[in-house]
Amino acid sequence: MWVAVDAMSGDYGPAQIVDGAVDAVNQYGYKVVLVGKEEELSEELLKHDYDTSKIRIVHASEVIGMNDSPSTAVRTITDSSIVQSVQLVANRECVGVFSPGNTGATMAASLLYLGRIQGVLRPPIAAPIPREKGNPLLLLDAGANVDCKPEYLAQFAVMGEIYAREIFSIQKPKIGILSNGEEDKKGSALSLKTFEILKKLGLNFVGNVEGRDLYGSGREVDVVVCDGFIGNIVLKATEGLAKSIFNVLKQNIQGSSLAQTGALLLKPSLAMMKKRLDYAEYGGALLLGVNGICIIGHGGSNSLAVKNAIRVVIECAKNEVNTRIAENLIKYKI
């Protein structure tokens, strides 16, 4: 199985992406196609030792920028690293793709060249959110669909349940709807109608959940569905809060010699805490429902995030996540 990696996008250029790809090859034995400017990628690869039979380069002369219009760019900048990466999956040369570039362009290219799994109304972005303990919670949609219908959210629940079961190994994932209260009658018109659908499906549906439940301090839940407008705000707020907590902690430690002494004693615990909250541990967010595996990475993806994104692509392929989605949409008749 080969994984296509958009090696020219993201905030750090190809260096971190090549580092992560080499780590994936050396640690897991995976096979990676680096897509981008051949000369630059070849220079980066010269800095590493790796099995040369497991990394190859596909040249792409262009790059879609973060500010480019997604729908226009994927049709006009066709020799871009994003488009060429997705086309490798469409041509079945690779089982999946990872890109830390323009999220909208990655989605647009995936929909244009891969299409949707039969029966999928709208592909959602499934974003893992770290919790106090155990596996991360899966939030979807995290930004792909701003305006949703109840049927979309019901499908998100089915797709999220499959992801949590196959990738996080949760035997019977608990499904919830993000709302402004746990009571059955709380929520928007969208969430109330979705509630009625989900309680009849036969999933392990626990009902409404609140924002505090997302991080493991309240009601137990594994998969939470909402529209992409709310989901993206939740995702960005979570990232910002985690960063702010560590910045405040760092400032307070630096401002006191006593705190610095205490920090030395707590260093192993603080390192474990940082590891649990680091998005790089999960690689990125999966665009579920497209006819191929697509991981959308953070613009600031480092080598660890790249390595883990490649790992998730392979896990999704081995566990036939897309096949399970198609089967379950038929089963639940959504």
Contacts in CASP RR format, 6 or more apart in sequence:
PFRMAT RR
TARGET T0000
AUTHOR 0000-0000-0000
METHOD contacts of the structure
MODEL  1
MWVAVDAMSGDYGPAQIVDGAVDAVNQYGYKVVLVGKEEELSEELLKHDY
DTSKIRIVHASEVIGMNDSPSTAVRTITDSSIVQSVQLVANRECVGVFSP
GNTGATMAASLLYLGRIQGVLRPPIAAPIPREKGNPLLLLDAGANVDCKP
EYLAQFAVMGEIYAREIFSIQKPKIGILSNGEEDKKGSALSLKTFEILKK
LGLNFVGNVEGRDLYGSGREVDVVVCDGFIGNIVLKATEGLAKSIFNVLK
QNIQGSSLAQTGALLLKPSLAMMKKRLDYAEYGGALLLGVNGICIIGHGG
SNSLAVKNAIRVVIECAKNEVNTRIAENLIKYKI
1 30 0 8 1.000
1 31 0 8 1.000
1 94 0 8 1.000
1 95 0 8 1.000
1 314 0 8 1.000
1 317 0 8 1.000
1 318 0 8 1.000
2 31 0 8 1.000
2 32 0 8 1.000
2 33 0 8 1.000
2 88 0 8 1.000
2 93 0 8 1.000
2 94 0 8 1.000
2 95 0 8 1.000
3 24 0 8 1.000
3 30 0 8 1.000
3 31 0 8 1.000
3 32 0 8 1.000
3 33 0 8 1.000
3 94 0 8 1.000
3 95 0 8 1.000
3 96 0 8 1.000
3 97 0 8 1.000
3 98 0 8 1.000
3 310 0 8 1.000
3 313 0 8 1.000
3 314 0 8 1.000
4 33 0 8 1.000
4 35 0 8 1.000
4 58 0 8 1.000
4 85 0 8 1.000
4 86 0 8 1.000
4 88 0 8 1.000
4 89 0 8 1.000
4 93 0 8 1.000
4 94 0 8 1.000
4 96 0 8 1.000
4 97 0 8 1.000
4 98 0 8 1.000
5 17 0 8 1.000
5 21 0 8 1.000
5 32 0 8 1.000
5 33 0 8 1.000
5 34 0 8 1.000
5 35 0 8 1.000
5 85 0 8 1.000
5 97 0 8 1.000
5 98 0 8 1.000
5 99 0 8 1.000
5 306 0 8 1.000
5 310 0 8 1.000
6 17 0 8 1.000
6 35 0 8 1.000
6 36 0 8 1.000
6 81 0 8 1.000
6 82 0 8 1.000
6 85 0 8 1.000
6 97 0 8 1.000
6 98 0 8 1.000
6 99 0 8 1.000
6 100 0 8 1.000
6 101 0 8 1.000
6 106 0 8 1.000
7 13 0 8 1.000
7 14 0 8 1.000
7 17 0 8 1.000
7 18 0 8 1.000
7 21 0 8 1.000
7 34 0 8 1.000
7 35 0 8 1.000
7 36 0 8 1.000
7 41 0 8 1.000
7 81 0 8 1.000
8 14 0 8 1.000
8 35 0 8 1.000
8 36 0 8 1.000
8 37 0 8 1.000
8 40 0 8 1.000
8 60 0 8 1.000
8 63 0 8 1.000
8 81 0 8 1.000
9 63 0 8 1.000
9 64 0 8 1.000
9 65 0 8 1.000
9 81 0 8 1.000
9 82 0 8 1.000
9 99 0 8 1.000
9 100 0 8 1.000
9 101 0 8 1.000
9 102 0 8 1.000
9 299 0 8 1.000
10 17 0 8 1.000
10 66 0 8 1.000
10 100 0 8 1.000
10 101 0 8 1.000
10 299 0 8 1.000
10 300 0 8 1.000
10 301 0 8 1.000
11 100 0 8 1.000
11 299 0 8 1.000
11 300 0 8 1.000
11 301 0 8 1.000
12 300 0 8 1.000
12 301 0 8 1.000
12 302 0 8 1.000
14 34 0 8 1.000
14 36 0 8 1.000
14 37 0 8 1.000
14 40 0 8 1.000
14 41 0 8 1.000
14 44 0 8 1.000
15 44 0 8 1.000
16 301 0 8 1.000
16 302 0 8 1.000
16 303 0 8 1.000
16 306 0 8 1.000
17 34 0 8 1.000
17 100 0 8 1.000
17 301 0 8 1.000
17 303 0 8 1.000
17 306 0 8 1.000
18 34 0 8 1.000
18 41 0 8 1.000
18 44 0 8 1.000
18 45 0 8 1.000
18 47 0 8 1.000
18 48 0 8 1.000
19 48 0 8 1.000
19 303 0 8 1.000
19 306 0 8 1.000
20 303 0 8 1.000
20 304 0 8 1.000
20 306 0 8 1.000
20 307 0 8 1.000
20 310 0 8 1.000
21 32 0 8 1.000
21 34 0 8 1.000
21 55 0 8 1.000
21 306 0 8 1.000
21 307 0 8 1.000
21 310 0 8 1.000
22 45 0 8 1.000
22 48 0 8 1.000
22 50 0 8 1.000
22 55 0 8 1.000
23 303 0 8 1.000
23 304 0 8 1.000
23 306 0 8 1.000
23 307 0 8 1.000
24 30 0 8 1.000
24 32 0 8 1.000
24 306 0 8 1.000
24 307 0 8 1.000
24 310 0 8 1.000
24 311 0 8 1.000
25 31 0 8 1.000
25 32 0 8 1.000
25 50 0 8 1.000
25 51 0 8 1.000
25 54 0 8 1.000
25 55 0 8 1.000
26 49 0 8 1.000
26 50 0 8 1.000
26 51 0 8 1.000
27 307 0 8 1.000
28 310 0 8 1.000
28 311 0 8 1.000
28 314 0 8 1.000
29 51 0 8 1.000
29 54 0 8 1.000
30 54 0 8 1.000
30 310 0 8 1.000
30 311 0 8 1.000
30 314 0 8 1.000
31 54 0 8 1.000
31 55 0 8 1.000
32 54 0 8 1.000
32 55 0 8 1.000
32 56 0 8 1.000
32 310 0 8 1.000
33 55 0 8 1.000
33 56 0 8 1.000
33 57 0 8 1.000
33 58 0 8 1.000
33 85 0 8 1.000
33 88 0 8 1.000
33 93 0 8 1.000
33 94 0 8 1.000
34 41 0 8 1.000
34 45 0 8 1.000
34 55 0 8 1.000
34 56 0 8 1.000
34 57 0 8 1.000
34 58 0 8 1.000
35 57 0 8 1.000
35 58 0 8 1.000
35 60 0 8 1.000
35 81 0 8 1.000
35 84 0 8 1.000
35 85 0 8 1.000
35 88 0 8 1.000
36 57 0 8 1.000
36 58 0 8 1.000
36 59 0 8 1.000
36 60 0 8 1.000
36 61 0 8 1.000
36 63 0 8 1.000
36 81 0 8 1.000
36 84 0 8 1.000
37 59 0 8 1.000
37 60 0 8 1.000
37 61 0 8 1.000
38 57 0 8 1.000
38 59 0 8 1.000
41 57 0 8 1.000
42 57 0 8 1.000
45 55 0 8 1.000
45 57 0 8 1.000
58 84 0 8 1.000
58 88 0 8 1.000
60 79 0 8 1.000
60 80 0 8 1.000
60 81 0 8 1.000
60 83 0 8 1.000
60 84 0 8 1.000
60 85 0 8 1.000
61 79 0 8 1.000
62 77 0 8 1.000
62 79 0 8 1.000
62 80 0 8 1.000
62 81 0 8 1.000
63 80 0 8 1.000
63 81 0 8 1.000
64 70 0 8 1.000
64 73 0 8 1.000
64 74 0 8 1.000
64 77 0 8 1.000
64 80 0 8 1.000
64 81 0 8 1.000
64 82 0 8 1.000
64 83 0 8 1.000
64 101 0 8 1.000
64 102 0 8 1.000
64 105 0 8 1.000
65 73 0 8 1.000
65 101 0 8 1.000
65 102 0 8 1.000
65 105 0 8 1.000
66 101 0 8 1.000
66 102 0 8 1.000
66 299 0 8 1.000
68 77 0 8 1.000
68 102 0 8 1.000
68 105 0 8 1.000
70 102 0 8 1.000
70 104 0 8 1.000
70 105 0 8 1.000
70 107 0 8 1.000
70 108 0 8 1.000
71 108 0 8 1.000
73 80 0 8 1.000
73 102 0 8 1.000
73 105 0 8 1.000
73 108 0 8 1.000
74 80 0 8 1.000
74 82 0 8 1.000
74 83 0 8 1.000
74 105 0 8 1.000
74 108 0 8 1.000
74 109 0 8 1.000
74 112 0 8 1.000
75 112 0 8 1.000
77 83 0 8 1.000
80 105 0 8 1.000
81 99 0 8 1.000
82 99 0 8 1.000
82 101 0 8 1.000
82 102 0 8 1.000
82 105 0 8 1.000
82 106 0 8 1.000
82 109 0 8 1.000
83 109 0 8 1.000
83 113 0 8 1.000
85 94 0 8 1.000
85 97 0 8 1.000
85 98 0 8 1.000
85 99 0 8 1.000
86 97 0 8 1.000
86 106 0 8 1.000
86 109 0 8 1.000
86 110 0 8 1.000
86 113 0 8 1.000
86 114 0 8 1.000
86 294 0 8 1.000
87 113 0 8 1.000
88 94 0 8 1.000
88 97 0 8 1.000
89 95 0 8 1.000
89 96 0 8 1.000
89 97 0 8 1.000
89 113 0 8 1.000
89 114 0 8 1.000
89 292 0 8 1.000
89 293 0 8 1.000
89 294 0 8 1.000
90 113 0 8 1.000
90 114 0 8 1.000
95 292 0 8 1.000
95 293 0 8 1.000
95 313 0 8 1.000
95 314 0 8 1.000
95 317 0 8 1.000
96 292 0 8 1.000
96 293 0 8 1.000
96 294 0 8 1.000
96 295 0 8 1.000
96 313 0 8 1.000
96 316 0 8 1.000
96 317 0 8 1.000
97 106 0 8 1.000
97 110 0 8 1.000
97 293 0 8 1.000
97 294 0 8 1.000
97 295 0 8 1.000
97 313 0 8 1.000
98 294 0 8 1.000
98 295 0 8 1.000
98 297 0 8 1.000
98 306 0 8 1.000
98 309 0 8 1.000
98 310 0 8 1.000
98 313 0 8 1.000
99 106 0 8 1.000
99 294 0 8 1.000
99 295 0 8 1.000
99 296 0 8 1.000
99 297 0 8 1.000
100 296 0 8 1.000
100 297 0 8 1.000
100 298 0 8 1.000
100 299 0 8 1.000
100 300 0 8 1.000
100 301 0 8 1.000
100 305 0 8 1.000
100 306 0 8 1.000
101 296 0 8 1.000
101 297 0 8 1.000
101 299 0 8 1.000
103 125 0 8 1.000
103 296 0 8 1.000
103 297 0 8 1.000
106 287 0 8 1.000
106 294 0 8 1.000
106 296 0 8 1.000
107 123 0 8 1.000
107 125 0 8 1.000
107 144 0 8 1.000
107 287 0 8 1.000
107 294 0 8 1.000
107 296 0 8 1.000
110 123 0 8 1.000
110 287 0 8 1.000
110 290 0 8 1.000
110 292 0 8 1.000
110 294 0 8 1.000
111 123 0 8 1.000
111 290 0 8 1.000
114 290 0 8 1.000
114 291 0 8 1.000
114 292 0 8 1.000
114 294 0 8 1.000
115 290 0 8 1.000
115 291 0 8 1.000
116 123 0 8 1.000
116 289 0 8 1.000
116 290 0 8 1.000
116 291 0 8 1.000
117 289 0 8 1.000
117 290 0 8 1.000
117 291 0 8 1.000
117 322 0 8 1.000
117 325 0 8 1.000
117 326 0 8 1.000
117 329 0 8 1.000
118 326 0 8 1.000
118 329 0 8 1.000
119 326 0 8 1.000
119 329 0 8 1.000
120 155 0 8 1.000
120 159 0 8 1.000
120 289 0 8 1.000
120 290 0 8 1.000
120 325 0 8 1.000
120 329 0 8 1.000
121 149 0 8 1.000
121 151 0 8 1.000
121 152 0 8 1.000
121 155 0 8 1.000
122 141 0 8 1.000
122 144 0 8 1.000
122 145 0 8 1.000
122 148 0 8 1.000
122 152 0 8 1.000
122 155 0 8 1.000
123 144 0 8 1.000
123 287 0 8 1.000
123 288 0 8 1.000
123 289 0 8 1.000
123 290 0 8 1.000
124 140 0 8 1.000
124 141 0 8 1.000
124 142 0 8 1.000
124 143 0 8 1.000
124 144 0 8 1.000
124 145 0 8 1.000
124 152 0 8 1.000
124 156 0 8 1.000
124 159 0 8 1.000
124 228 0 8 1.000
124 287 0 8 1.000
124 288 0 8 1.000
124 289 0 8 1.000
125 140 0 8 1.000
125 141 0 8 1.000
125 142 0 8 1.000
125 143 0 8 1.000
125 144 0 8 1.000
125 228 0 8 1.000
125 285 0 8 1.000
125 286 0 8 1.000
125 287 0 8 1.000
125 288 0 8 1.000
125 296 0 8 1.000
126 138 0 8 1.000
126 139 0 8 1.000
126 140 0 8 1.000
126 141 0 8 1.000
126 142 0 8 1.000
126 159 0 8 1.000
126 160 0 8 1.000
126 163 0 8 1.000
126 285 0 8 1.000
126 286 0 8 1.000
126 287 0 8 1.000
126 288 0 8 1.000
127 138 0 8 1.000
127 139 0 8 1.000
127 140 0 8 1.000
127 142 0 8 1.000
127 231 0 8 1.000
127 235 0 8 1.000
127 284 0 8 1.000
127 285 0 8 1.000
128 136 0 8 1.000
128 137 0 8 1.000
128 138 0 8 1.000
128 139 0 8 1.000
128 282 0 8 1.000
128 284 0 8 1.000
128 285 0 8 1.000
129 136 0 8 1.000
129 137 0 8 1.000
129 138 0 8 1.000
129 139 0 8 1.000
129 214 0 8 1.000
129 215 0 8 1.000
129 234 0 8 1.000
129 235 0 8 1.000
129 238 0 8 1.000
130 136 0 8 1.000
130 215 0 8 1.000
130 242 0 8 1.000
130 276 0 8 1.000
130 277 0 8 1.000
130 278 0 8 1.000
130 281 0 8 1.000
131 137 0 8 1.000
131 214 0 8 1.000
131 215 0 8 1.000
131 216 0 8 1.000
132 215 0 8 1.000
132 216 0 8 1.000
132 217 0 8 1.000
133 216 0 8 1.000
135 164 0 8 1.000
135 168 0 8 1.000
135 169 0 8 1.000
135 170 0 8 1.000
135 222 0 8 1.000
136 168 0 8 1.000
136 282 0 8 1.000
137 214 0 8 1.000
137 215 0 8 1.000
137 216 0 8 1.000
137 221 0 8 1.000
137 222 0 8 1.000
137 223 0 8 1.000
137 224 0 8 1.000
138 160 0 8 1.000
138 163 0 8 1.000
138 164 0 8 1.000
138 168 0 8 1.000
138 173 0 8 1.000
138 222 0 8 1.000
138 223 0 8 1.000
138 224 0 8 1.000
139 178 0 8 1.000
139 214 0 8 1.000
139 224 0 8 1.000
139 226 0 8 1.000
139 231 0 8 1.000
139 234 0 8 1.000
139 235 0 8 1.000
140 156 0 8 1.000
140 159 0 8 1.000
140 160 0 8 1.000
140 223 0 8 1.000
140 224 0 8 1.000
140 225 0 8 1.000
140 226 0 8 1.000
140 288 0 8 1.000
141 148 0 8 1.000
141 152 0 8 1.000
141 156 0 8 1.000
141 225 0 8 1.000
141 226 0 8 1.000
141 227 0 8 1.000
141 228 0 8 1.000
141 231 0 8 1.000
142 228 0 8 1.000
142 231 0 8 1.000
142 232 0 8 1.000
142 234 0 8 1.000
142 235 0 8 1.000
142 285 0 8 1.000
143 228 0 8 1.000
143 229 0 8 1.000
143 231 0 8 1.000
143 232 0 8 1.000
143 235 0 8 1.000
144 228 0 8 1.000
144 287 0 8 1.000
145 152 0 8 1.000
145 227 0 8 1.000
145 228 0 8 1.000
146 227 0 8 1.000
146 228 0 8 1.000
146 229 0 8 1.000
147 227 0 8 1.000
147 229 0 8 1.000
148 190 0 8 1.000
148 227 0 8 1.000
148 228 0 8 1.000
149 190 0 8 1.000
150 190 0 8 1.000
150 193 0 8 1.000
150 194 0 8 1.000
150 196 0 8 1.000
150 197 0 8 1.000
151 197 0 8 1.000
151 334 0 8 1.000
152 227 0 8 1.000
153 177 0 8 1.000
153 190 0 8 1.000
153 191 0 8 1.000
153 194 0 8 1.000
153 197 0 8 1.000
153 225 0 8 1.000
153 226 0 8 1.000
153 227 0 8 1.000
154 194 0 8 1.000
154 197 0 8 1.000
154 198 0 8 1.000
154 201 0 8 1.000
154 332 0 8 1.000
154 334 0 8 1.000
155 329 0 8 1.000
155 334 0 8 1.000
156 225 0 8 1.000
156 288 0 8 1.000
157 175 0 8 1.000
157 176 0 8 1.000
157 198 0 8 1.000
157 201 0 8 1.000
157 203 0 8 1.000
157 205 0 8 1.000
157 223 0 8 1.000
157 225 0 8 1.000
158 201 0 8 1.000
158 203 0 8 1.000
158 325 0 8 1.000
158 328 0 8 1.000
158 329 0 8 1.000
158 332 0 8 1.000
158 334 0 8 1.000
159 288 0 8 1.000
159 289 0 8 1.000
159 325 0 8 1.000
160 173 0 8 1.000
160 175 0 8 1.000
160 223 0 8 1.000
160 225 0 8 1.000
160 288 0 8 1.000
161 173 0 8 1.000
161 175 0 8 1.000
161 203 0 8 1.000
161 204 0 8 1.000
161 223 0 8 1.000
161 328 0 8 1.000
162 321 0 8 1.000
162 324 0 8 1.000
162 325 0 8 1.000
162 328 0 8 1.000
163 223 0 8 1.000
163 286 0 8 1.000
163 288 0 8 1.000
163 321 0 8 1.000
164 170 0 8 1.000
164 173 0 8 1.000
164 222 0 8 1.000
164 223 0 8 1.000
165 171 0 8 1.000
165 172 0 8 1.000
165 173 0 8 1.000
166 315 0 8 1.000
166 316 0 8 1.000
166 319 0 8 1.000
166 320 0 8 1.000
166 321 0 8 1.000
166 324 0 8 1.000
167 312 0 8 1.000
167 315 0 8 1.000
167 316 0 8 1.000
167 319 0 8 1.000
167 321 0 8 1.000
168 222 0 8 1.000
170 222 0 8 1.000
172 204 0 8 1.000
173 204 0 8 1.000
173 222 0 8 1.000
173 223 0 8 1.000
174 204 0 8 1.000
174 206 0 8 1.000
174 220 0 8 1.000
174 221 0 8 1.000
174 222 0 8 1.000
174 223 0 8 1.000
175 198 0 8 1.000
175 203 0 8 1.000
175 204 0 8 1.000
175 205 0 8 1.000
175 206 0 8 1.000
175 207 0 8 1.000
175 221 0 8 1.000
175 222 0 8 1.000
175 223 0 8 1.000
175 224 0 8 1.000
175 225 0 8 1.000
176 198 0 8 1.000
176 205 0 8 1.000
176 206 0 8 1.000
176 207 0 8 1.000
176 208 0 8 1.000
176 209 0 8 1.000
176 221 0 8 1.000
176 223 0 8 1.000
176 224 0 8 1.000
176 225 0 8 1.000
177 191 0 8 1.000
177 194 0 8 1.000
177 195 0 8 1.000
177 198 0 8 1.000
177 207 0 8 1.000
177 208 0 8 1.000
177 209 0 8 1.000
177 224 0 8 1.000
177 225 0 8 1.000
177 226 0 8 1.000
178 191 0 8 1.000
178 208 0 8 1.000
178 209 0 8 1.000
178 210 0 8 1.000
178 211 0 8 1.000
178 214 0 8 1.000
178 224 0 8 1.000
178 225 0 8 1.000
178 226 0 8 1.000
178 230 0 8 1.000
178 231 0 8 1.000
178 234 0 8 1.000
179 186 0 8 1.000
179 187 0 8 1.000
179 188 0 8 1.000
179 191 0 8 1.000
179 208 0 8 1.000
179 209 0 8 1.000
179 210 0 8 1.000
180 186 0 8 1.000
180 187 0 8 1.000
180 210 0 8 1.000
181 187 0 8 1.000
181 208 0 8 1.000
181 210 0 8 1.000
182 207 0 8 1.000
182 208 0 8 1.000
182 209 0 8 1.000
182 210 0 8 1.000
182 219 0 8 1.000
183 208 0 8 1.000
184 195 0 8 1.000
184 207 0 8 1.000
184 208 0 8 1.000
185 192 0 8 1.000
186 208 0 8 1.000
187 208 0 8 1.000
190 227 0 8 1.000
191 208 0 8 1.000
191 226 0 8 1.000
194 225 0 8 1.000
195 207 0 8 1.000
195 208 0 8 1.000
197 334 0 8 1.000
198 205 0 8 1.000
198 207 0 8 1.000
199 205 0 8 1.000
199 207 0 8 1.000
201 332 0 8 1.000
201 334 0 8 1.000
202 332 0 8 1.000
203 332 0 8 1.000
206 219 0 8 1.000
206 220 0 8 1.000
206 221 0 8 1.000
209 219 0 8 1.000
209 221 0 8 1.000
209 224 0 8 1.000
210 219 0 8 1.000
211 234 0 8 1.000
212 218 0 8 1.000
213 219 0 8 1.000
213 220 0 8 1.000
213 221 0 8 1.000
213 224 0 8 1.000
214 221 0 8 1.000
214 224 0 8 1.000
214 234 0 8 1.000
214 238 0 8 1.000
226 234 0 8 1.000
239 279 0 8 1.000
242 277 0 8 1.000
246 274 0 8 1.000
246 277 0 8 1.000
249 270 0 8 1.000
252 259 0 8 1.000
253 259 0 8 1.000
253 260 0 8 1.000
253 263 0 8 1.000
254 260 0 8 1.000
263 270 0 8 1.000
275 281 0 8 1.000
278 304 0 8 1.000
279 298 0 8 1.000
279 305 0 8 1.000
280 298 0 8 1.000
280 301 0 8 1.000
280 302 0 8 1.000
280 304 0 8 1.000
280 305 0 8 1.000
280 308 0 8 1.000
281 304 0 8 1.000
281 308 0 8 1.000
282 308 0 8 1.000
282 312 0 8 1.000
283 295 0 8 1.000
283 297 0 8 1.000
283 301 0 8 1.000
283 304 0 8 1.000
283 305 0 8 1.000
283 306 0 8 1.000
283 308 0 8 1.000
283 309 0 8 1.000
283 311 0 8 1.000
283 312 0 8 1.000
284 295 0 8 1.000
284 296 0 8 1.000
284 297 0 8 1.000
284 298 0 8 1.000
284 301 0 8 1.000
284 305 0 8 1.000
284 308 0 8 1.000
284 309 0 8 1.000
284 312 0 8 1.000
285 295 0 8 1.000
285 296 0 8 1.000
285 297 0 8 1.000
286 293 0 8 1.000
286 294 0 8 1.000
286 295 0 8 1.000
286 296 0 8 1.000
286 312 0 8 1.000
286 316 0 8 1.000
287 294 0 8 1.000
287 295 0 8 1.000
287 296 0 8 1.000
288 321 0 8 1.000
288 325 0 8 1.000
289 322 0 8 1.000
289 325 0 8 1.000
291 322 0 8 1.000
292 322 0 8 1.000
293 313 0 8 1.000
293 316 0 8 1.000
293 317 0 8 1.000
293 321 0 8 1.000
293 322 0 8 1.000
295 309 0 8 1.000
295 312 0 8 1.000
295 313 0 8 1.000
297 305 0 8 1.000
297 309 0 8 1.000
298 305 0 8 1.000
301 309 0 8 1.000
316 322 0 8 1.000
END
